[in-house]
Amino acid sequence: MLGSTHGTLTTDSRRARVIACGEQPGPAVHGRPADVDDLDVSGRPLYAAVPDLDRFFRPESVAVVGASDAEGRPNTGITRQLVAWAERVGARLHPVHPSRPSVFGIPCSPSVADLPEQVDLAVLLVADPLPVIDQLAEAKARFAVVFASGFAETGAAGAAAQERLAAAVARSGMRLLGPNTNLNAFERFRDDLDGPAIALITQSGHQGRPVFALQELGIRLSHWAPTGNEADLETADFLSWFAERPEVGAIACYLEGLKDGRSFLLAADRAARRKVPVVAVKVGRTETGARTAASHTGKLTGADTVVDAALRQFGVIRVDGLDELQDTAALLARARPPVADGVVVYSISGGTGAHFADLATEAGLRLPVLSEAKQAELHQWIPEYLSVANPVDNGGHPVGDERGRKIIDAILDDPAVGVLICPITGPFPPLSDRLVKDLVDAAERTDKLVCVVWGSPVGTEPAYREVLLGSSRVATFRTAANCVTAVRAHLDHHRFTAHYRSPFDEAPRTPSPSFRKAQALMRPGQQLSEHAAKQLLRAYGIRVPREQLVTSAAAAVRAAGLVGYPVVMKASGAQIAHKTELGLVKVGLTSASQVRDAYRELTDIARHEGVALDGVLVCQMVERGVEMVVGVTHDELFGPTVTVGLGGVLVEVLHDVAVRVPPFGEEQARDMLGDLRGRALLDGVRGRPPADLDALVEVVLRVERMALELGDVLAELDINPLMVLPRGQGAVALDALAVCR
């Protein structure tokens, strides 16, 4: 698989792993049974295999290799926690130590070979786990956990040791968590909490602590997977398995790197199909963050623009802080699907309402103006001089009597309203106590989302600790920013999954006729000349200008007559990347004499610069349109990616581009255009006609097909400029650069 520093599984070894470990293939799609051998045109899997992790989280028998009860030794504390955990989950625990008859009163086996039964899970408290892995394979253990560090996170020598460990695990048929992991999977989870749960995946155990602490606020957690260096089991495995668990309402992730980008997207696709929200902190937005993450886990972080686009493409909600991860995951796990996307801000202060409305609108939430009839209804209880259009300002006093509840009910009864947000900047009993109780009572009777922002810095008030946190129906936040982030994520998630169609379902399985034509044009390890690159585009049905490649001035004149004046002339050679800078482009030539002179000048410059030519292109001149760039690059994590943006010199000045990871369909191609800051140029500005968007989207989709079929041999493709002509006239690739792997 692309981008992995840990080796790959071939199709045969994937099949063996599925058989050995009970993995489940992808979901049935369009009436046909899914199969683990479903591969795309480049031989990559199209569906996520789901490992059977039941016996990892709920084993019947556990071995602790290196167990200890000697005071002062690190292994003793770990053993003690594992003994308590095994008792809670009902597992039989077997300590393993060569010189101890018992540990904490439990009979001890001298070696793995002497275990009294086959174990579901082996926890290795040893510095060198490799010899024990071979022993566990002989004993047919199903899972192993390795806490030891000193592997890929430490550099080249550690990475080599991790590869040896991964190879041993692959041979054994069991699954391994770690190395460089911790005890988070064996924490004490509260079993007195109801409702949908959050499942947690972290690559740094400490970073999961804030989410785990949500249990103290009454929010249920079901599992915690601390993946560590991911020599075997990775984030994608747990993501796929959690997405199938009926008790899981949302999956929260802290990601430092991805072992394999493709595997992660397949798992995210499974979650999207199941409509299970995935919320993630993904570090590596900056060069410093990416470098630190790599040193901690030994995995690739990937170009962040590509990571960000890939997450959005598959519905993964990316947040920046652990507090946002807490609040967003909690809301998504517990809130019912929205019945409308209209948000109303309700407050006792006009200033508070206006401030919050600004934040909400800036974040993209829709605050509809309430109808005149609804405003008249609200003015029965709210003075006429106060605004109730949205935000709704009650002035304060109505919350202290029966009017407060009537106002809340009236807002929630509006069919345009799906979310009610009430910011309470600080406690002001008894009014705030009455307001909180009315909000909680109203939330119990409605299927709409009620959110409260409790702004007190204290957080010990009974109205907050007992009433708000005691409600499973009110979503309570401590900051306005986190409330806005979570509500937008809630609405976006349900909007996304309501119309989600997996791109993997439509991914091509067999090569197109274009692929066979393109293969003959590829030159391994070389850059193609412009002429050859345009032949590649033609093979995939992408329009290029009328042009001819010539090798003499006389032939250039004849070609210009056939192409039609005015013409553009360019030097064409495999070594030329930036023709304009070298003076190897001549535009607006209108006569035979200009063509002859241009030919001589171009060949003289090439000779002086030591640039080998395959000829000179005489091209049709295309002027009227919007210059765009469409291309393919190779990302370390995700493989081939497709880019579209403003072209010409603007691509280097503005860097206004959008990225997607194939496969994707027409809807995503159109969404890419919506991501561009300069999108308005395509609609026509300053009297210019609208551009042919359909033709541009078609080029993007044809380039995507190239990326899928040629991804293993095409390192880079750059169509710049792609001239997008006025609506109905198409798009023309005026220049192209292609580099083969």
Residue pairs with C-beta under 8 A, 6 or more apart in sequence:
1 8
1 9
1 44
1 260
1 262
1 263
2 44
2 260
2 261
2 262
2 635
2 636
2 637
2 638
2 639
3 258
3 260
3 261
3 262
3 300
3 302
3 635
3 636
3 637
3 638
3 639
4 259
4 260
5 152
5 159
5 259
5 298
5 299
5 300
6 152
6 162
6 163
6 166
6 230
6 231
6 259
7 163
7 166
7 167
9 17
9 170
11 37
11 39
11 43
13 170
14 36
14 45
14 49
15 36
15 37
16 173
17 23
17 49
17 170
17 173
18 25
18 36
18 49
20 173
20 174
21 51
21 52
21 142
21 173
21 174
21 175
22 51
22 52
23 36
23 49
23 50
23 51
23 52
24 49
24 50
24 52
24 244
25 34
25 35
25 36
25 38
25 47
25 49
25 50
26 34
26 36
26 38
26 46
26 47
26 48
26 49
26 266
26 270
27 34
27 47
27 270
27 273
28 34
29 47
29 502
29 505
30 505
34 47
36 45
36 47
36 49
38 45
38 46
38 47
38 509
39 45
39 46
39 509
40 46
40 504
40 507
40 508
40 509
40 663
40 708
41 507
41 508
41 509
41 510
41 511
41 515
41 708
41 709
42 708
42 709
42 711
42 712
44 262
44 639
45 262
45 266
46 266
46 504
46 505
46 507
47 266
47 269
47 270
47 504
48 236
48 240
48 263
48 266
48 267
48 269
48 270
49 240
50 237
50 240
50 241
50 244
50 270
51 175
51 233
51 237
51 240
51 241
52 241
53 237
53 238
53 241
55 120
55 121
55 142
55 143
56 120
56 121
56 142
56 143
56 175
56 177
56 185
57 89
57 185
57 223
58 89
58 90
58 91
59 86
59 89
59 91
59 119
59 120
59 121
59 143
60 90
60 91
60 92
60 120
61 91
61 92
61 93
61 94
61 117
61 118
61 119
61 120
61 121
62 82
62 86
62 91
62 92
62 93
62 94
62 119
62 120
62 121
62 122
62 123
63 93
63 94
63 95
63 96
63 109
63 112
63 115
63 119
63 121
63 122
63 123
63 141
64 79
64 82
64 93
64 94
64 95
64 96
64 103
64 122
64 123
64 125
65 96
65 112
65 122
65 123
65 124
65 125
65 126
65 132
66 75
66 96
66 97
66 124
66 125
66 126
67 75
67 79
67 95
67 96
67 97
67 100
67 103
67 108
67 125
68 75
68 76
68 79
68 97
68 100
68 103
68 125
69 76
69 79
69 80
69 100
69 103
69 104
70 76
75 125
78 123
78 125
78 147
78 183
79 95
79 103
79 104
79 125
80 104
81 183
81 186
82 93
82 123
82 183
82 186
83 93
83 104
83 106
84 188
85 186
85 187
85 188
86 92
86 93
87 93
88 188
91 120
91 121
92 117
93 106
94 106
94 109
94 115
94 116
94 117
94 119
95 102
95 103
95 104
95 106
95 107
95 108
95 109
96 108
96 109
96 110
96 111
96 112
96 114
96 115
97 103
97 108
97 109
97 110
98 110
98 111
99 110
100 108
101 107
101 108
102 108
109 115
109 116
111 135
112 122
112 132
112 135
112 136
112 138
112 139
112 141
113 135
113 138
113 139
115 139
118 139
118 140
118 141
119 139
119 141
119 142
120 141
120 142
120 143
121 141
121 142
121 143
121 144
121 145
122 132
122 136
122 141
122 143
122 144
122 145
123 144
123 145
123 147
124 132
124 144
124 145
124 146
124 147
124 148
125 147
126 132
126 148
127 148
128 148
129 144
129 146
129 148
129 165
129 179
130 161
130 164
130 165
130 168
132 144
133 144
133 165
133 168
133 169
133 172
133 176
134 168
134 172
136 144
136 172
136 174
137 168
137 171
137 172
137 173
137 174
140 174
141 174
142 174
142 175
143 174
143 175
143 176
143 177
144 169
144 174
144 175
144 176
144 177
145 176
145 177
145 178
145 181
145 185
146 165
146 176
146 177
146 178
146 179
146 180
146 181
146 228
146 231
147 178
147 179
147 180
147 181
147 182
147 183
148 178
148 179
148 180
149 179
149 180
150 158
150 161
150 179
150 180
151 158
151 159
151 161
151 162
151 165
151 179
151 180
151 229
151 231
151 298
152 158
152 159
152 162
152 229
152 231
152 297
152 298
152 299
153 180
153 229
153 295
153 296
153 297
153 298
154 298
158 298
159 298
162 179
162 229
162 231
162 298
165 176
165 179
165 231
166 176
166 231
166 232
169 175
169 176
169 231
169 232
170 232
175 232
175 233
175 237
176 231
176 232
176 233
177 185
177 225
177 226
177 227
177 228
177 232
177 233
178 228
178 229
178 231
179 228
179 229
179 231
180 228
180 229
180 297
181 205
181 226
181 227
181 228
181 229
182 205
182 226
182 228
183 205
183 226
184 202
184 205
184 208
184 212
184 224
184 225
184 226
185 223
185 224
185 225
185 226
187 212
187 224
189 215
189 221
189 222
189 223
189 224
190 215
190 220
190 221
193 215
193 218
193 219
193 220
194 220
194 472
195 220
195 249
195 333
195 334
195 472
196 220
196 247
196 248
196 249
196 250
196 333
196 334
197 220
197 221
197 222
197 223
197 247
197 248
197 249
197 333
198 211
198 214
198 219
198 220
198 221
198 222
198 248
198 249
198 250
198 251
198 252
198 329
198 330
198 333
199 221
199 222
199 223
199 224
199 225
199 238
199 242
199 245
199 248
199 250
199 251
199 252
200 208
200 211
200 212
200 221
200 223
200 224
200 225
200 251
200 252
200 253
201 224
201 225
201 227
201 235
201 238
201 239
201 242
201 251
201 252
201 253
201 254
201 255
202 208
202 224
202 225
202 226
202 227
202 253
202 254
203 226
203 227
203 228
203 230
203 235
203 254
203 255
203 256
203 257
203 296
203 297
203 299
204 254
204 256
204 296
204 297
205 226
207 254
207 281
207 322
208 224
208 226
208 252
208 254
210 322
210 323
210 325
210 326
211 221
211 252
211 322
211 325
211 326
211 329
212 221
212 224
214 221
214 326
214 330
215 221
217 330
217 469
218 469
218 470
218 472
219 330
219 333
219 334
220 333
222 245
222 247
222 248
223 238
223 242
223 245
223 248
225 235
225 238
225 242
227 233
227 234
227 235
227 238
228 297
229 297
229 298
229 299
230 259
230 297
230 299
234 259
234 260
234 263
235 253
235 255
235 258
235 259
235 264
235 267
236 258
236 259
236 260
236 263
236 264
236 266
236 267
237 267
239 251
239 253
239 264
239 267
239 268
239 270
239 271
239 278
240 266
240 267
240 270
240 271
242 248
242 251
242 271
242 276
243 251
243 267
243 270
243 271
243 274
243 276
244 270
244 274
248 276
248 333
249 276
249 277
249 332
249 333
249 334
250 276
250 277
250 278
250 279
250 329
250 330
250 332
250 333
251 271
251 276
251 277
251 278
251 279
251 329
252 279
252 280
252 325
252 326
252 329
253 278
253 279
253 280
253 281
253 282
254 280
254 281
254 322
254 325
255 280
255 281
255 282
255 283
256 283
256 284
256 293
256 296
256 297
256 299
256 301
257 284
257 293
257 294
257 297
257 298
257 299
257 300
257 301
257 302
258 264
258 299
258 300
258 301
258 302
258 307
258 637
259 299
260 637
261 302
261 310
261 635
261 637
261 638
261 639
261 661
262 638
262 639
265 310
265 313
265 314
265 638
265 661
266 504
268 278
268 311
268 314
268 315
268 316
269 314
269 502
269 503
269 504
271 277
271 278
271 315
272 314
272 315
272 496
272 497
272 500
272 502
273 500
273 502
275 497
275 500
277 315
277 317
277 329
277 332
277 333
277 489
277 493
278 315
278 316
278 317
279 316
279 317
279 319
279 325
279 328
279 329
279 332
279 489
280 311
280 316
280 317
280 318
280 319
280 325
281 318
281 319
281 320
281 321
281 322
281 324
281 325
282 307
282 308
282 311
282 318
283 289
283 290
283 292
283 293
283 301
284 290
284 293
284 301
284 302
284 304
284 307
285 304
286 304
289 301
290 301
290 304
293 299
293 301
294 300
294 301
300 636
300 637
301 307
302 635
302 636
302 637
302 638
303 635
303 636
305 659
306 635
306 637
306 638
306 641
306 659
306 661
307 637
308 318
309 641
309 658
309 659
309 660
309 661
310 638
310 660
310 661
311 317
311 318
312 318
313 660
313 661
313 664
313 668
315 493
315 496
315 497
315 500
317 328
317 332
317 489
317 492
317 493
319 325
319 328
319 485
319 489
323 479
323 482
324 482
324 485
324 486
327 477
327 482
327 483
327 485
327 486
328 482
328 485
328 486
328 489
330 475
330 486
331 451
331 475
331 486
331 487
331 489
331 490
332 486
332 489
332 490
332 493
334 472
334 475
335 449
335 475
335 490
336 447
336 449
337 494
338 418
338 419
338 448
338 449
338 490
338 491
338 494
339 418
339 447
339 448
340 415
340 416
340 417
340 418
340 448
341 366
341 418
341 419
341 491
341 495
342 366
342 367
342 368
342 414
342 416
342 417
342 418
342 419
343 360
343 365
343 366
343 367
343 417
343 418
343 419
343 420
343 421
343 487
344 367
344 368
344 370
344 390
344 391
344 392
344 411
344 414
344 417
344 419
344 420
344 421
345 353
345 356
345 357
345 360
345 367
345 390
345 391
345 392
345 421
345 422
345 423
346 353
346 391
346 392
346 394
346 407
346 408
346 411
346 420
346 421
346 422
347 353
347 356
347 391
347 392
347 393
347 394
347 422
347 423
347 424
348 393
348 394
348 395
348 396
348 399
348 424
348 431
348 435
349 393
349 396
349 425
350 386
350 387
350 391
350 393
352 423
352 425
353 391
353 392
353 393
353 423
354 391
355 480
356 391
356 421
356 423
356 453
356 480
357 367
357 390
357 391
359 480
359 481
359 484
360 367
360 421
360 484
360 487
361 367
363 484
363 485
363 488
364 488
365 419
365 484
365 487
365 488
365 491
367 390
367 391
368 390
368 416
368 417
369 389
369 390
370 378
370 388
370 389
370 390
370 392
370 411
370 414
370 416
371 414
371 416
374 410
374 411
374 414
375 388
375 389
377 410
378 388
378 392
378 407
378 410
378 411
379 388
380 406
381 394
381 398
381 403
381 406
381 407
382 388
382 392
382 393
382 394
382 395
382 398
382 403
382 407
383 395
386 393
386 394
386 395
387 393
392 407
392 411
394 403
394 404
394 407
396 431
398 404
398 407
399 431
399 432
399 434
399 435
399 438
400 430
400 431
400 434
401 434
404 434
404 435
404 438
405 438
405 441
405 442
408 420
408 438
408 439
408 442
409 442
411 417
411 420
412 420
412 442
412 446
412 448
412 450
417 448
418 448
418 449
418 491
419 448
419 449
419 450
419 451
419 487
419 491
420 448
420 449
420 450
420 451
421 451
421 452
421 453
421 483
421 487
422 435
422 439
422 450
422 451
422 452
422 453
423 452
423 453
423 455
423 480
423 483
424 432
424 435
424 436
424 452
424 453
424 454
424 455
424 456
425 455
426 432
426 455
426 456
427 456
427 458
427 461
427 463
427 464
429 461
429 463
432 463
433 462
433 463
433 467
436 452
436 463
436 464
436 467
436 468
437 463
437 467
439 450
439 452
439 474
440 467
440 468
440 470
440 471
440 473
440 474
442 450
443 450
443 471
443 473
443 474
444 471
444 473
449 475
449 487
449 490
450 473
450 474
450 475
451 474
451 475
451 476
451 477
451 483
451 486
451 487
452 468
452 474
452 475
452 476
452 477
453 476
453 477
453 478
453 479
453 480
453 483
454 463
454 464
454 468
454 476
454 477
454 478
455 478
455 479
455 480
456 464
459 465
459 478
464 476
468 474
468 476
469 476
475 483
475 486
477 483
477 486
501 665
503 662
503 663
503 664
503 665
503 668
504 663
506 663
506 665
507 662
507 663
507 708
508 663
508 705
508 708
508 709
511 709
512 705
512 709
514 539
514 540
514 541
514 705
514 706
514 709
515 709
515 710
517 539
518 536
518 539
518 540
518 706
518 709
518 710
521 528
521 532
521 535
521 536
521 539
522 710
522 713
522 714
522 740
523 532
523 574
523 740
524 713
524 740
524 741
525 740
525 741
526 574
526 739
526 740
527 574
527 575
527 577
527 737
527 738
527 739
527 740
528 536
528 574
528 737
528 738
528 739
528 740
529 572
529 573
529 574
529 576
529 614
530 570
530 572
530 576
530 579
530 617
530 735
530 736
530 737
531 549
531 572
531 614
531 615
531 617
532 574
532 614
532 738
533 717
533 736
533 737
533 738
534 544
534 547
534 733
534 736
536 706
536 717
536 736
536 738
537 544
537 719
537 733
537 736
538 544
540 702
540 703
540 705
540 706
541 702
542 699
542 702
542 703
542 719
542 733
543 730
543 731
543 732
543 733
544 732
544 733
544 734
544 736
545 563
545 568
545 619
545 620
545 621
545 622
545 732
545 734
546 562
546 563
546 564
546 619
546 620
547 559
547 563
547 617
547 618
547 619
547 620
548 555
548 559
548 562
548 563
548 617
548 618
549 572
549 614
549 615
549 616
549 617
550 556
550 558
550 559
550 599
550 615
550 616
550 617
550 618
551 615
551 616
552 599
553 595
553 596
553 599
553 600
556 569
556 595
556 596
556 598
556 599
556 616
556 618
557 592
557 595
557 596
559 618
560 567
560 589
560 592
560 595
560 618
561 592
563 618
563 619
563 620
564 620
565 589
565 590
565 591
566 587
566 588
566 589
566 590
566 621
567 589
567 595
567 618
567 619
567 620
567 621
568 585
568 586
568 587
568 588
568 589
568 617
568 618
568 619
568 620
568 621
569 585
569 586
569 589
569 595
569 598
569 599
569 602
569 616
569 617
569 618
569 619
570 579
570 584
570 585
570 586
570 602
570 616
570 617
570 619
570 735
571 579
571 582
571 584
571 585
571 602
571 603
571 605
571 606
571 611
571 613
571 616
571 617
572 613
572 614
572 615
572 616
572 617
573 606
573 611
573 612
573 613
573 614
574 612
574 614
575 611
575 612
576 582
576 584
576 611
577 737
579 585
579 735
582 605
582 609
582 611
583 601
583 605
584 602
584 605
584 606
584 611
586 598
586 601
586 602
587 621
588 621
589 595
589 598
595 618
599 616
602 616
603 613
603 616
606 612
606 613
619 734
622 723
622 725
622 732
622 734
624 725
624 726
625 691
625 723
625 724
625 725
625 726
625 731
625 732
626 681
626 682
626 691
626 723
626 724
627 646
627 647
627 648
627 650
627 720
627 721
627 722
627 723
627 724
628 644
628 645
628 646
628 647
628 696
628 721
628 722
628 723
628 724
628 731
629 643
629 644
629 645
629 646
629 647
629 648
629 651
629 657
629 718
629 719
629 720
629 721
629 722
630 642
630 643
630 644
630 696
630 699
630 700
630 703
630 719
630 720
630 722
631 642
631 643
631 644
631 703
631 716
631 717
631 718
631 719
631 720
632 640
632 641
632 642
632 643
632 703
632 706
632 707
632 711
632 714
632 716
632 717
633 640
633 641
633 643
633 716
634 640
634 641
634 711
634 715
634 716
634 741
635 641
635 661
638 661
639 661
639 711
640 661
640 662
640 707
640 708
640 710
640 711
640 714
641 659
641 660
641 661
641 662
641 707
642 659
642 660
642 661
642 662
642 664
642 700
642 703
642 704
642 707
643 657
643 658
643 659
644 657
644 658
644 669
644 672
644 673
644 676
644 696
644 700
645 651
645 655
645 656
645 657
645 658
645 676
646 654
646 656
646 657
646 676
646 678
646 681
647 720
647 721
647 722
648 720
648 721
650 656
650 678
651 657
651 720
654 677
654 678
656 676
656 677
656 678
657 676
658 671
658 672
658 673
658 675
658 676
659 672
660 668
660 669
660 672
660 704
662 704
662 707
662 708
662 711
663 704
663 708
664 704
665 701
666 697
666 701
669 697
669 700
669 701
669 704
670 693
670 697
672 700
673 679
673 682
673 693
673 696
673 697
681 691
682 690
682 691
682 693
682 696
682 724
683 690
683 691
684 690
684 691
689 726
689 727
690 726
690 727
691 724
691 725
691 726
691 727
692 724
692 725
692 726
692 727
692 728
692 729
692 730
692 731
693 724
693 727
695 724
695 725
695 729
695 730
695 731
696 722
696 724
696 731
698 731
699 719
699 722
699 731
699 733
703 717
703 719
706 714
706 717
707 714
707 717
712 741
713 740
713 741
714 738
714 739
714 740
714 741
715 739
715 740
715 741
716 737
716 738
716 739
717 736
717 737
717 738
717 739
718 736
718 737
718 738
719 733
719 735
719 736
720 735
720 736
720 737
721 734
721 735
722 731
722 732
722 733
722 734
723 731
723 732
723 733
723 734
724 731
725 731
725 732
